[in-house]
Amino acid sequence: MKGNATSWAVLGTGAVVTAVGRLVGGSLGAGITGFGLAHMALGILDQFRPSVRR
């Protein structure tokens, strides 16, 4: 798993958004947490995607 700067940025942003969602709490916090977790999943998946260089 090598990853580039964009993958790490998406993963880090997702972690921050997830933490904010946990702090907010309630129904709104659950939605924010899910949004952050989705960003984390996409950042991790992007790290495994092969890059095409021409």
C-alpha positions in Angstrom: 0.0 0.0 0.0 1.9 3.0 -1.3 -0.7 5.8 -1.7 -0.2 9.3 -2.9 -0.7 12.7 -1.3 -4.4 12.9 -2.4 -5.2 9.5 -0.9 -3.7 10.5 2.4 -5.5 13.9 2.3 -8.9 12.2 1.8 -8.1 9.7 4.6 -7.0 12.5 7.0 -10.0 14.7 6.2 -12.3 11.7 6.8 -10.7 11.1 10.2 -11.2 14.7 11.2 -14.8 14.8 10.0 -15.5 11.5 11.8 -14.1 13.0 15.0 -16.3 16.1 14.7 -19.3 13.9 14.1 -18.6 12.0 17.2 -18.3 15.2 19.2 -21.6 16.6 17.8 -23.6 13.5 18.8 -27.2 12.8 18.1 -28.8 12.2 14.7 -26.8 15.0 13.0 -23.6 13.6 14.5 -24.4 10.2 13.2 -24.7 11.5 9.7 -21.5 13.5 9.9 -19.7 10.4 11.3 -21.0 8.3 8.4 -19.8 10.9 5.9 -16.4 10.9 7.5 -16.2 7.1 7.5 -17.1 7.0 3.9 -14.2 9.4 3.1 -11.9 7.2 5.1 -13.0 4.1 3.1 -12.5 5.9 -0.2 -9.1 7.1 0.8 -8.0 3.6 1.7 -9.4 2.1 -1.5 -7.7 4.8 -3.5 -4.4 3.8 -2.1 -4.8 0.3 -3.5 -5.8 1.5 -7.0 -3.1 1.1 -9.5 -1.8 4.3 -11.1 -1.6 4.6 -14.8 1.5 6.5 -16.0 2.1 7.2 -19.7 
